[in-house]
Amino acid sequence: MINPFVNLSNKISGALDNRRDMRICGEKLGVFVPSPFGEDVGATGCQSAPYRGLDKILKDLVLTDMDSFIDIGCGKGRVISYMVSRGFPCRISGIEINPEVAEVARRWTSRYPGVEIIEGDAFGLDYNDYTVLFMYRPMETFTFKMFIELLESTLTHDIRLYYYVDGQSGYYLNDRPGWTLLTRQEMFFVRGFYIHKEPQRYSVWTYSPDKRR
Ligand SMILES: C[S@@+](CC[C@H](N)C(=O)[O-])C[C@H]1O[C@@H](n2cnc3c(N)ncnc32)[C@H](O)[C@@H]1O
C-alpha cells in the first residue's frame, strides 16, 4: 500500500503542476489517457512528467540556436511546456502517436512559433535532425530496444538522450558501444514534495556513432 503521506504529497505536487500548465499552456495536461494501441505495439499511456522532475533532470541543460530538441512520445506536451518556459533559442519538437493527445499538444502550442508537434510513430523520424532527445518512458521494453537499434543504425552525429523512468529498460544501454552514461539518479522527493508514488530513476546519455565503430 502507498504511504498516505506520499499519496497526499503527490496530489499536492500534481495540483502545483496543473497551476504551471495553466500559466504556460492555458489548460491542464495532467489527466492520464490510456493508450488506444494494444500492448503488442509497446506504447505506454499518456502520463505527463512532473515539472519538479523536469526541473531536476534538465536543470543544467544549455541549448544554442544550433540545437534541436525532441520529446519522443510527447503526449499532451508537458515536457514541451517545460522547455517553452525555459525560453531556449532552438527548435522544440514533440512526436506523438496517439491522435487524441497529439491534438491537445498541437492546440496549446500553436501560440509558440518555435514549437512543432508531429502526429505519428516515433519509428518514422530521422533523428539526424535533432541533437537532444527526451523520453519519459514512452515505450515498453521490447519496443524501446528496437528504438535504440534504430538510432544506432541511422544516426550519423552525436546526440544526448534524457531517459526518465529508465528502471525497466535503461539497462539496455549499459556498456553498449557508442553510449556513454553521464548520470543516473533516483527521483522521489524533490523540493518539498514526493513527485511519484514510488522512487523512479532517470539517466542521461550521449551516443556517438564514431565510438561505436
Ligand atoms: C508516458 S507518456 C509521456 C508524455 C510526455 N512525454 C510527458 O512527459 O508529458 C508516453 C507517450 O508516448 C507515446 N508513444 C508511445 N509510443 C510511441 C511511438 N512509437 N511514437 C510516438 N509516440 C509514442 C504515448 O502515446 C504516450 O502519449
The ligand as an SDF file (V2000), in Angstrom:
LIG
                    3D

 27 29  0  0  0  0  0  0  0  0999 V2000
    4.4160    8.3910  -20.5000 C   0  0  0  0  0  0  0  0  0  0  0  0
    3.7300    9.3880  -21.8020 S   0  0  0  0  0  0  0  0  0  0  0  0
    4.8220   10.7780  -21.7720 C   0  0  0  0  0  0  0  0  0  0  0  0
    4.2030   12.0680  -22.2750 C   0  0  0  0  0  0  0  0  0  0  0  0
    5.1200   13.2750  -22.2990 C   0  0  0  0  0  0  0  0  0  0  0  0
    6.4650   12.9570  -22.7390 N   0  0  0  0  0  0  0  0  0  0  0  0
    5.1670   13.9390  -20.9600 C   0  0  0  0  0  0  0  0  0  0  0  0
    6.1050   13.6660  -20.2180 O   0  0  0  0  0  0  0  0  0  0  0  0
    4.2850   14.6700  -20.6180 O   0  0  0  0  0  0  0  0  0  0  0  0
    4.2970    8.4690  -23.2230 C   0  0  0  0  0  0  0  0  0  0  0  0
    3.6780    8.8790  -24.5520 C   0  0  0  0  0  0  0  0  0  0  0  0
    4.4310    8.2700  -25.6030 O   0  0  0  0  0  0  0  0  0  0  0  0
    3.5560    7.9950  -26.6720 C   0  0  0  0  0  0  0  0  0  0  0  0
    4.1770    6.9870  -27.5590 N   0  0  0  0  0  0  0  0  0  0  0  0
    4.3930    5.6870  -27.2810 C   0  0  0  0  0  0  0  0  0  0  0  0
    4.9770    5.0580  -28.3340 N   0  0  0  0  0  0  0  0  0  0  0  0
    5.1170    5.9990  -29.2980 C   0  0  0  0  0  0  0  0  0  0  0  0
    5.6440    5.9590  -30.6250 C   0  0  0  0  0  0  0  0  0  0  0  0
    6.1200    4.8400  -31.1640 N   0  0  0  0  0  0  0  0  0  0  0  0
    5.6370    7.0890  -31.3410 N   0  0  0  0  0  0  0  0  0  0  0  0
    5.1460    8.2510  -30.8220 C   0  0  0  0  0  0  0  0  0  0  0  0
    4.6230    8.3420  -29.5680 N   0  0  0  0  0  0  0  0  0  0  0  0
    4.6160    7.2310  -28.8130 C   0  0  0  0  0  0  0  0  0  0  0  0
    2.2990    7.5010  -25.9640 C   0  0  0  0  0  0  0  0  0  0  0  0
    1.1600    7.5570  -26.8170 O   0  0  0  0  0  0  0  0  0  0  0  0
    2.2340    8.4430  -24.7540 C   0  0  0  0  0  0  0  0  0  0  0  0
    1.4220    9.5660  -25.0190 O   0  0  0  0  0  0  0  0  0  0  0  0
  1  2  1  0
  2  3  1  0
  2 10  1  0
  3  4  1  0
  4  5  1  0
  5  6  1  0
  5  7  1  0
  7  8  2  0
  7  9  1  0
 10 11  1  0
 11 12  1  0
 11 26  1  0
 12 13  1  0
 13 14  1  0
 13 24  1  0
 14 15  1  0
 14 23  1  0
 15 16  2  0
 16 17  1  0
 17 18  1  0
 17 23  2  0
 18 19  1  0
 18 20  2  0
 20 21  1  0
 21 22  2  0
 22 23  1  0
 24 25  1  0
 24 26  1  0
 26 27  1  0
M  CHG  2   2   1   9  -1
M  END
$$$$
